[in-house]
C-alpha cells in the first residue's frame, strides 16, 4: 500500500472538521429522534432509554460547543438557528 502526504491549508482542515462535526450532529439528532419515538430499542450509549437520551443530548451539546469554536460567529449562529432541537 502506498502512502501519500498531503499538505492542506489550515482553513481547509477547519472546513473538513466542521463538515464532519455537522454530519455527526445530524446523525446523532436522527438517532435521538428514533430513540425518543421508540423506533430504536438498542441504545447508543446505554440500554436504559432515559439515560441514553440524556447522553445523546450531552453529545449534541458538546458538538455545538466545538462547532462554535471552529466556525465564525455569524455562520455558527445561522447553522444553530437552522438546527434547533
LINTA-V839070 format. One record per residue. N is the residue number from 1. PHI is phi in radians with two decimals (NA if undefined). D_FIRST is the distance of its C-alpha to the first C-alpha in whole Angstrom. Layout:
# LINTA-V839070
N/PHI/D_FIRST  N/PHI/D_FIRST
This chain:
# LINTA-V839070
1/NA/0  2/-1.46/4  3/-1.96/7  4/-2.22/10  5/-1.85/13  6/-2.08/16  7/-1.75/20  8/-2.16/22  9/-1.23/26  10/-1.04/27  11/-1.21/29  12/-1.21/26  13/-1.11/24  14/-1.03/28  15/-1.09/28  16/-1.13/24  17/-1.05/26  18/-1.07/29  19/-1.14/28  20/-1.11/26  21/-1.10/29  22/-1.09/31  23/-1.10/29  24/-1.12/29  25/-1.04/33  26/-1.09/33  27/-1.15/32  28/-1.17/34  29/-1.09/37  30/-1.13/36  31/-1.06/36  32/-1.06/39  33/-1.05/41  34/-1.13/40  35/-1.17/41  36/-1.18/44  37/-1.65/45  38/1.05/44  39/-1.39/42  40/-2.17/39  41/-1.70/41  42/-1.53/37  43/-1.37/37  44/-1.53/34  45/-1.91/35  46/-2.72/38  47/-1.41/40  48/-1.35/43  49/-1.02/44  50/-1.10/46  51/-1.16/43  52/-1.12/40  53/-1.06/42  54/-1.10/43  55/-1.20/39  56/-1.08/38  57/-1.01/40  58/-1.07/39  59/-1.17/36  60/-1.06/37  61/-1.09/39  62/-1.13/36  63/-1.10/34  64/-1.06/37  65/-1.10/38  66/-1.18/34  67/-1.09/34  68/-1.10/38  69/-1.34/36  70/-1.62/33  71/-2.02/35  72/-1.26/38  73/-0.99/42  74/-1.11/43  75/-1.12/40  76/-1.13/39  77/-1.07/43  78/-1.16/42  79/-1.06/39  80/-1.06/41  81/-1.17/44  82/-1.47/42  83/-2.19/41  84/-1.15/44  85/-1.73/44
